[in-house]
């Protein structure tokens, strides 16, 4: 950073030198536009246009082979989602269950893990590594791994259950367990995320505050409920909303572990979008589902924006 | 964050109480619950088929073999998948770091008409879930003739709204005097960006870079949509393909998953703090 420290006049000018960067003379007023024009064009092409296209398609009986022959049907694709032949309501219910279970489990588990990690100093990095490891791994690999751990016949989990006299479970192969088995893997994979954010929150609580309460005779239970938790309320809200939004978007685990099955037991909205749009080439229905999902997620994202950047320090 | 120095003072040094032992045991149990599946997976990749399928599972391989690896790589080009993933993720990361920091600089240190409007336009795209745009994007990429190409894997992910947001936040903290001094001395804007703003933003850049790289490396949905040629598959897509096409060959499937997991875990072990900080800071996964 020597260039900056002695930035009086000629010295710096010498260092700016005659490289390509300094020969590239861009007038100051033009610079923002030079940068932003391509970015905005890019945004239009790869984001705004696809959304508008999805809205447009969702209002038509879309014919992929010949889009110009598609018939305008206003909201029929949306109302058709409620027909008994549509899988939308199944997927919607599954998604709600998935989001609910995942969020309700991940937030307290994250907090508990953080409280635990907080107790360790020299060994914290090691524990952090273990707890966070599943998050950095590809979901495809996690899915494959657990598919095997869950295996009804040869899987180690069933072998362990057999040891303690519990009958073998079908897990992802039976309809009434499949969704919960997948969400359990998702929870296992992502505990570390909430834990790390809560840990940062815990570390930002001034020690004097806890010390003062301790001197006043507060026991640990009181310390946690009266001081630590209220101070973490913002962090908790942040973790909750982020977890909610993430839960809506599950795809990889479902695709690799169950492909929506058995039957339709693990169809979630994102998987239904893929299934309707690509496998059944019903673009109208797929777009309508996407937009319903968009609206739901947007509501939570607006909340998240209100909270954006909790007061944990970087 | 997560510096050893900032750890709480609550724990006494060398105090071995009953409570301490219990806490350590619980922590070890949690850590084992998170990590043992990986150990089991890596060890299983060295077991012969019959041993994996035995009804009494072993932890340590009894008939140690590297046969799974040689069979797997002769069935599917896993090295190629690995290199594909490495290449695509590196390019995506570099491009996003460049566009995010450049836009961040513009939004942080320039005043121009409609600045906040443009900023909000870009930022609001953070609200759009990938599931909403994935189909239109698929047809767009198809029409551009980029299905089954590296370009198709990279081009939809060259600008990242969160990256721009993060870099703007960070660069607003860089003293304006430094920029002004450069300008007074006749430095061009690109020079100031490259020589002043970037070196001062290394923290934010590394956090963003880690997040983008992991996210790109792990992503399955988009490659799954647009790649059908075997030699263009990314690692996650290769693993998923393995799970579908070789569903009964669990030895190969487990070995493929091991190849997908071990390099990233080694990377994670080497830079635990940077990676944890990157994912936590960006707050999304």
Interface residues (C-beta under 8 A of the other chain):
Chain A: X1 X3 X4 X7 X9 X12 X13 X16 X19 X21 X22 X24 X25 X26 X28 X29 X31 X32 X33 X35 X36 X39 X40 X42 X43 X45 X46 X47 X49 X50 X51 X53 X54 X57 X113 X116 X117 X118 X119 X120 X121 X122 X124 X125 X126 X127 X128 X129 X130 X131 X132 X133 X134 X135 X136 X137 X138 X139 X140 X141 X143 X144 X145 X146 X147 X148 X149 X151 X153 X154 X156 X159 X188 X190 X191 X192 X193 X196 X197 X199 X200 X202 X203 X207 X210 X238 X242 X245 X246 X248 X249 X251 X252 X255 X256 X269 X270 X273 X274 X277 X278 X283 X286 X287 X290 X291 X293 X294 X297 X298 X301 X302 X305 X309 X312 X313 X314
Chain B: X1 X2 X4 X6 X7 X8 X9 X10 X11 X23 X24 X26 X27 X30 X31 X32 X33 X34 X35 X37 X38 X40 X41 X52 X53 X54 X55 X56 X57 X99 X102 X103 X105 X106 X110 X112 X115 X118 X121 X122 X125 X126 X127 X128 X129 X130 X131 X132 X133 X134 X135 X136 X137 X138 X139 X140 X155 X156 X158 X159 X169 X178 X181 X182 X183 X185 X186 X187 X188 X189 X190 X191 X194 X195 X196 X199 X200 X203 X207 X214 X217 X218 X220 X221 X224 X225 X235 X236 X237 X239 X240 X242 X243 X250 X253 X254 X256 X257 X260 X261 X264 X265 X267 X268 X269 X272 X273 X275 X276 X277 X279 X280 X281 X283 X284 X285
